[in-house]
Amino acid sequence: MPQGYYEVGSGESYDNQTVNNLTVLILEGGKASNTTLNAGGEMDVYSTAVANIVTVNSGGSLLLHWGSIANDATVNSGGRVFVSAGCSMNKATVNSGGVFDVFSGGTATGLTVQSGGSLWVEILPGTYEKG
């Protein structure tokens, strides 16, 4: 069965939600706050959109696309965060078994990687180094 999509447009907010088997698209000018991403739950944050307080659990993923911002993320075991070029992640904790990827041109500040957590940084296009 194909996974569904939910779009959040300019001026709209997606708050206090738990996402399972759904892709949530936070489009230009949209916002999300206090969101939990579980198995099959994906949040894609696009240009000028903002995501605040995101918890990524096993099988969930948070993807920041060009020009987007995320603040205060927690990545738990089996969860994954992708920070693309031109994006900013401000404050994140990667717990044991969680994975945090920063692509060339992406920015992550206030990052805490706990024992057993993984940080991957693209130092040149196509070249990655485990932090």
N, C-alpha and C positions, 0 to 999 in steps of 0.2 A: 504494500500500500504506500503510495507516495506521501511524503511528508508535507504538511500544510504550511502556509505562510500567513503572517499577520503583519500589516504595514502600519507604521506610526509616522504620520506626516508632519509637516511644518506646523508648529504651534500646538501639537498634541503631546500628551504624556502617557507613558506606559509605566504605571507605578504599582508597587506591592503585588507583583505577580510571580507565580511559580510556573516555569515552562518545561513541559515534557513533550517530546516528539513533535516539536513545532519550531519553525524558523521565524524569528521576529526581526523585522527590518526596521531599524530606526533611521528614517530618511532625513534628508537635509532639513535642519531646523527643529527636528523632533527631540524628545527627551525621554529617558527611562530612569527610574529610581527604585532601589530596593527590590531587585529582581534576582530570583534563584533559577539557575539553569541546570536541569537534571538530564538524565539519559535522553538523547535525541533532541535536547533543547539547544538551540543555537540563537545567538543574537549577533546581528550584523549592524554595526554602527557606521553611518556614512557622513559625508562632509558636513561640517558645522553642527552635527548632532552630538548630544552629550549623554553618557550613561554614568549614573552615580550609584554606588553601593551595589555591586554585582557579586553574587556568590556562584561559582562554577563548580558543580559537583561531577561525579563520575559520569562520563558519556556526554557531558555538556561542553559547549565551546562559546567563547566570546571573540569576535573578530572585529578589529578596528580598521576601517578603511580610510583612505586619504582625507585628512582634514578633520577627523573626529577626535573626541576627547573622552576619556573614561577616568573616573575618580573613585578610589577605594574599592578595589577588587580583592576577593579571596578565592584562591584556586585550590581546591581540595583534590584528593587522590582520584585520578582518572579524568580530571578536568583539564582544559587547555585554553590558553589565551594567545591570540596572535595580534601583534602590534605592527601594522604595516608602515611603509614610508609616509612621512607627513602626519603621523598620528602621535598623540600623547597619552600616556598612562601615568596618572599621578597617584601614588600610594597603592601598593598591591602586596599581598602576602601569598607566597606559594608554599603550601604545606606539603608534607611527604606524599609523593606520588603524583603531585600536580606538575604541569608543564607550562612554562611561559616562554613564548617565542617573540623576539624583537628582530624585525627585518631592517635591513640597511635603510637609514633615514628615519626610522622610528625612534621615539623617545620614551624612556621609562624612568621615573624618579620616585624616590621613597619606596624602593623595592626591597622586600625582605624574603629571602629564600630559606626556608627551614630545612633541617636535615632530611634528606630524601627527596626534596623538591628539585626540579630541574629548570635551569635557565639556558636557553639557546639564543645566541646572538649572531646575526649575519654580519660578518665583518667586511665582506665584499660580496657583490651579487653572486649567489650560488655557493658561497663559502661560509660555513657555520662553525662556531666554536661554543663548546659547552662551558657555561660560567659556573 
